[in-house]
């Protein structure tokens, strides 16, 4: 191994280490602030001052069971709906040639660059007219399908060998069976990767929830954090960081459980 290669590897690992510190620093600050008494948030706290009082406040003043329930329902229904729509669409765009395919691909790529806020008002009007405001259905509505999900599954399906599809057709497997009996078992890494993106997006979404919710009956996890930022009473940083820790904990657990499949799915699509 030459000195040039060694230097390149050292610089690469140094850059990755610096990037890791930059990304993890906010989480470290969040955790530290969550365990520090409010009066010592901005300095002077030591290991002997750590307390669980901020978590007691966060649990006492927020209905976390209701928030978790709403967020779990929204995330689960959204992901299931996206899987049911995006996987067949990705398969068709990857393995079929048909009139209008180029147009469909163009529309898909166009949707990838359109911010969700652009369609917020039309979506609100539609939901209001059908009487779904302040419901779980209203929270799920914008995420029933995903252009990113179609793109991700299409790219992954393109990496599958054509021989498995030819063999399935020789066994008289129809298009429905091709998607759910052939494609589905072979795209589990992509499903895990997309599941992380879908669940995190649904779990952390505050903008759309603040548009369609009119009460706290179906409030999601982000609302449990915002109530600690009362402009009149002042921001309670310790309690807010404790609430943020409670909000992000399920996502960290979910990522750790699906980490291997997630990394594999991302790597295969990047390589492609």
C-alpha positions as a Python dict, from the first residue, in 0.01 Angstrom:
ca = {
    (1, 'X'): (0, 0, 0),
    (2, 'X'): (155, 327, -115),
    (3, 'X'): (183, 643, 89),
    (4, 'X'): (-63, 812, -148),
    (5, 'X'): (-329, 545, -83),
    (6, 'X'): (-270, 563, 293),
    (7, 'X'): (-301, 943, 289),
    (8, 'X'): (-624, 922, 89),
    (9, 'X'): (-774, 670, 333),
    (10, 'X'): (-671, 878, 634),
    (11, 'X'): (-826, 1192, 484),
    (12, 'X'): (-1142, 1001, 392),
    (13, 'X'): (-1186, 861, 742),
    (14, 'X'): (-1108, 1201, 893),
    (15, 'X'): (-1375, 1365, 679),
    (16, 'X'): (-1624, 1093, 777),
    (17, 'X'): (-1536, 1139, 1144),
    (18, 'X'): (-1587, 1516, 1124),
    (19, 'X'): (-1919, 1463, 943),
    (20, 'X'): (-2026, 1213, 1208),
    (21, 'X'): (-1947, 1457, 1488),
    (22, 'X'): (-2140, 1736, 1312),
    (23, 'X'): (-2447, 1513, 1269),
    (24, 'X'): (-2436, 1360, 1618),
    (25, 'X'): (-2366, 1683, 1807),
    (26, 'X'): (-2733, 1801, 1800),
    (27, 'X'): (-2846, 1465, 1942),
    (28, 'X'): (-2584, 1483, 2216),
    (29, 'X'): (-2697, 1837, 2306),
    (30, 'X'): (-3059, 1722, 2304),
    (31, 'X'): (-2988, 1434, 2543),
    (32, 'X'): (-2775, 1648, 2773),
    (33, 'X'): (-3037, 1922, 2790),
    (34, 'X'): (-3310, 1664, 2856),
    (35, 'X'): (-3133, 1551, 3175),
    (36, 'X'): (-3022, 1895, 3297),
    (37, 'X'): (-3234, 2106, 3536),
    (38, 'X'): (-3398, 2404, 3365),
    (39, 'X'): (-3196, 2659, 3563),
    (40, 'X'): (-2870, 2501, 3444),
    (41, 'X'): (-2953, 2451, 3078),
    (42, 'X'): (-2725, 2730, 2959),
    (43, 'X'): (-2422, 2633, 3160),
    (44, 'X'): (-2284, 2523, 3492),
    (45, 'X'): (-2432, 2172, 3493),
    (46, 'X'): (-2220, 1870, 3581),
    (47, 'X'): (-2279, 1497, 3591),
    (48, 'X'): (-2398, 1527, 3951),
    (49, 'X'): (-2678, 1763, 3845),
    (50, 'X'): (-2847, 1524, 3601),
    (51, 'X'): (-3213, 1458, 3676),
    (52, 'X'): (-3526, 1295, 3533),
    (53, 'X'): (-3747, 1591, 3625),
    (54, 'X'): (-3774, 1710, 3263),
    (55, 'X'): (-3906, 1370, 3159),
    (56, 'X'): (-4158, 1375, 3445),
    (57, 'X'): (-4282, 1713, 3321),
    (58, 'X'): (-4299, 1593, 2961),
    (59, 'X'): (-4497, 1281, 3055),
    (60, 'X'): (-4724, 1466, 3298),
    (61, 'X'): (-4819, 1750, 3062),
    (62, 'X'): (-4859, 1551, 2737),
    (63, 'X'): (-5082, 1259, 2648),
    (64, 'X'): (-4804, 1046, 2502),
    (65, 'X'): (-5016, 733, 2467),
    (66, 'X'): (-5259, 920, 2244),
    (67, 'X'): (-4976, 1086, 2049),
    (68, 'X'): (-4795, 756, 1997),
    (69, 'X'): (-5120, 588, 1894),
    (70, 'X'): (-5201, 852, 1634),
    (71, 'X'): (-4847, 859, 1496),
    (72, 'X'): (-4823, 479, 1478),
    (73, 'X'): (-5156, 456, 1294),
    (74, 'X'): (-5061, 731, 1049),
    (75, 'X'): (-4714, 586, 984),
    (76, 'X'): (-4840, 227, 946),
    (77, 'X'): (-5134, 310, 718),
    (78, 'X'): (-4922, 545, 508),
    (79, 'X'): (-4647, 288, 460),
    (80, 'X'): (-4892, 8, 380),
    (81, 'X'): (-5073, 224, 125),
    (82, 'X'): (-4746, 334, -36),
    (83, 'X'): (-4623, -24, -57),
    (84, 'X'): (-4949, -140, -220),
    (85, 'X'): (-4930, 135, -484),
    (86, 'X'): (-4559, 197, -536),
    (87, 'X'): (-4439, -163, -573),
    (88, 'X'): (-4672, -251, -866),
    (89, 'X'): (-4602, 87, -1029),
    (90, 'X'): (-4227, 39, -993),
    (91, 'X'): (-4252, -310, -1141),
    (92, 'X'): (-4449, -191, -1444),
    (93, 'X'): (-4208, 96, -1513),
    (94, 'X'): (-3907, -132, -1474),
    (95, 'X'): (-4016, -441, -1668),
    (96, 'X'): (-4283, -337, -1918),
    (97, 'X'): (-4265, -139, -2241),
    (98, 'X'): (-4588, 42, -2325),
    (99, 'X'): (-4710, 354, -2498),
    (100, 'X'): (-4675, 652, -2266),
    (101, 'X'): (-4400, 493, -2055),
    (102, 'X'): (-4164, 785, -2115),
    (103, 'X'): (-4438, 1028, -2016),
    (104, 'X'): (-4509, 829, -1700),
    (105, 'X'): (-4139, 835, -1609),
    (106, 'X'): (-4128, 1209, -1672),
    (107, 'X'): (-4431, 1267, -1448),
    (108, 'X'): (-4271, 1055, -1175),
    (109, 'X'): (-3944, 1249, -1189),
    (110, 'X'): (-4138, 1575, -1198),
    (111, 'X'): (-4328, 1478, -882),
    (112, 'X'): (-3995, 1416, -707),
    (113, 'X'): (-3905, 1785, -730),
    (114, 'X'): (-4246, 1925, -631),
    (115, 'X'): (-4254, 2025, -260),
    (116, 'X'): (-4544, 1887, -61),
    (117, 'X'): (-4649, 2238, 43),
    (118, 'X'): (-4737, 2319, -319),
    (119, 'X'): (-5037, 2084, -309),
    (120, 'X'): (-5130, 2158, 52),
    (121, 'X'): (-5413, 2400, -31),
    (122, 'X'): (-5579, 2181, -300),
    (123, 'X'): (-5550, 1880, -68),
    (124, 'X'): (-5702, 2078, 218),
    (125, 'X'): (-5995, 2185, -1),
    (126, 'X'): (-6060, 1825, -109),
    (127, 'X'): (-6045, 1692, 245),
    (128, 'X'): (-6268, 1972, 373),
    (129, 'X'): (-6533, 1903, 108),
    (130, 'X'): (-6557, 1535, 198),
    (131, 'X'): (-6573, 1613, 570),
    (132, 'X'): (-6247, 1451, 681),
    (133, 'X'): (-6089, 1742, 864),
    (134, 'X'): (-5953, 1662, 1211),
    (135, 'X'): (-5938, 1288, 1141),
    (136, 'X'): (-5668, 1024, 1098),
    (137, 'X'): (-5778, 990, 735),
    (138, 'X'): (-5687, 1354, 675),
    (139, 'X'): (-5337, 1293, 811),
    (140, 'X'): (-5288, 991, 583),
    (141, 'X'): (-5433, 1149, 267),
    (142, 'X'): (-5117, 1312, 117),
    (143, 'X'): (-4909, 999, 172),
    (144, 'X'): (-5133, 741, 7),
    (145, 'X'): (-4867, 701, -262),
    (146, 'X'): (-4514, 828, -319),
    (147, 'X'): (-4319, 923, -632),
    (148, 'X'): (-3998, 853, -442),
    (149, 'X'): (-4125, 506, -353),
    (150, 'X'): (-4204, 430, -718),
    (151, 'X'): (-3857, 550, -819),
    (152, 'X'): (-3682, 348, -548),
    (153, 'X'): (-3864, 24, -628),
    (154, 'X'): (-3816, 73, -1002),
    (155, 'X'): (-3442, 116, -958),
    (156, 'X'): (-3421, -190, -735),
    (157, 'X'): (-3630, -408, -967),
    (158, 'X'): (-3401, -314, -1256),
    (159, 'X'): (-3117, -489, -1071),
    (160, 'X'): (-3306, -820, -1058),
    (161, 'X'): (-3208, -1074, -1325),
    (162, 'X'): (-3453, -1115, -1612),
    (163, 'X'): (-3430, -1494, -1573),
    (164, 'X'): (-3649, -1498, -1261),
    (165, 'X'): (-3929, -1321, -1450),
    (166, 'X'): (-3893, -1555, -1749),
    (167, 'X'): (-3907, -1857, -1519),
    (168, 'X'): (-4218, -1722, -1348),
    (169, 'X'): (-4392, -1668, -1683),
    (170, 'X'): (-4305, -2024, -1785),
    (171, 'X'): (-4484, -2133, -1466),
    (172, 'X'): (-4786, -1929, -1583),
    (173, 'X'): (-4758, -1669, -1310),
    (174, 'X'): (-4981, -1372, -1388),
    (175, 'X'): (-4895, -1007, -1340),
    (176, 'X'): (-5054, -994, -995),
    (177, 'X'): (-4855, -1298, -887),
    (178, 'X'): (-4543, -1155, -1050),
    (179, 'X'): (-4557, -854, -819),
    (180, 'X'): (-4646, -1023, -490),
    (181, 'X'): (-4492, -1370, -537),
    (182, 'X'): (-4179, -1289, -736),
    (183, 'X'): (-4089, -923, -690),
    (184, 'X'): (-4189, -878, -326),
    (185, 'X'): (-3961, -1151, -180),
    (186, 'X'): (-3665, -1017, -381),
    (187, 'X'): (-3696, -650, -285),
    (188, 'X'): (-3697, -677, 94),
    (189, 'X'): (-3389, -450, 130),
    (190, 'X'): (-3565, -184, -77),
    (191, 'X'): (-3881, -223, 133),
    (192, 'X'): (-3676, -178, 452),
    (193, 'X'): (-3501, 128, 312),
    (194, 'X'): (-3822, 286, 189),
    (195, 'X'): (-3997, 193, 515),
    (196, 'X'): (-3745, 398, 712),
    (197, 'X'): (-3796, 701, 486),
    (198, 'X'): (-4175, 665, 491),
    (199, 'X'): (-4211, 614, 865),
    (200, 'X'): (-3970, 896, 956),
    (201, 'X'): (-4146, 1135, 719),
    (202, 'X'): (-4492, 1049, 856),
    (203, 'X'): (-4376, 1047, 1218),
    (204, 'X'): (-4206, 1389, 1202),
    (205, 'X'): (-4465, 1568, 989),
    (206, 'X'): (-4590, 1875, 1173),
    (207, 'X'): (-4681, 2100, 879),
    (208, 'X'): (-4967, 1893, 736),
    (209, 'X'): (-5098, 1795, 1078),
    (210, 'X'): (-5115, 2162, 1178),
    (211, 'X'): (-5320, 2229, 864),
    (212, 'X'): (-5589, 1960, 899),
    (213, 'X'): (-5615, 1905, 1275),
    (214, 'X'): (-5855, 2129, 1466),
    (215, 'X'): (-5829, 1965, 1809),
    (216, 'X'): (-5593, 1748, 2011),
    (217, 'X'): (-5804, 1432, 1969),
    (218, 'X'): (-5579, 1296, 1693),
    (219, 'X'): (-5268, 1500, 1768),
    (220, 'X'): (-4943, 1332, 1666),
    (221, 'X'): (-4603, 1321, 1837),
    (222, 'X'): (-4474, 1656, 1701),
    (223, 'X'): (-4760, 1833, 1882),
    (224, 'X'): (-4639, 1687, 2211),
    (225, 'X'): (-4316, 1880, 2159),
    (226, 'X'): (-4457, 2211, 2041),
    (227, 'X'): (-4673, 2261, 2351),
    (228, 'X'): (-4354, 2320, 2552),
    (229, 'X'): (-4278, 2626, 2340),
    (230, 'X'): (-4545, 2858, 2480),
    (231, 'X'): (-4453, 3211, 2374),
    (232, 'X'): (-4620, 3366, 2680),
    (233, 'X'): (-4473, 3132, 2941),
    (234, 'X'): (-4142, 3105, 2760),
    (235, 'X'): (-3972, 2803, 2608),
    (236, 'X'): (-3900, 2528, 2861),
    (237, 'X'): (-3590, 2389, 2697),
    (238, 'X'): (-3535, 2100, 2935),
    (239, 'X'): (-3891, 1969, 2905),
    (240, 'X'): (-3890, 2030, 2530),
    (241, 'X'): (-3569, 1831, 2482),
    (242, 'X'): (-3709, 1552, 2702),
    (243, 'X'): (-4020, 1545, 2482),
    (244, 'X'): (-3799, 1541, 2171),
    (245, 'X'): (-3608, 1245, 2315),
    (246, 'X'): (-3935, 1057, 2376),
    (247, 'X'): (-4042, 1141, 2021),
    (248, 'X'): (-3726, 1022, 1849),
    (249, 'X'): (-3669, 708, 2060),
    (250, 'X'): (-3911, 484, 1859),
    (251, 'X'): (-3748, 594, 1532),
    (252, 'X'): (-3402, 503, 1661),
    (253, 'X'): (-3526, 160, 1770),
    (254, 'X'): (-3693, 104, 1431),
    (255, 'X'): (-3377, 206, 1245),
    (256, 'X'): (-3157, -24, 1454),
    (257, 'X'): (-3389, -317, 1383),
    (258, 'X'): (-3387, -253, 1006),
    (259, 'X'): (-3034, -113, 976),
    (260, 'X'): (-2880, -400, 779),
    (261, 'X'): (-3161, -416, 522),
    (262, 'X'): (-3170, -36, 500),
    (263, 'X'): (-2798, -4, 422),
    (264, 'X'): (-2817, -289, 171),
    (265, 'X'): (-3110, -131, -9),
    (266, 'X'): (-2939, 208, -31),
    (267, 'X'): (-2608, 58, -147),
    (268, 'X'): (-2768, -142, -427),
    (269, 'X'): (-2952, 163, -560),
    (270, 'X'): (-2645, 385, -538),
    (271, 'X'): (-2437, 123, -719),
    (272, 'X'): (-2699, 96, -989),
}
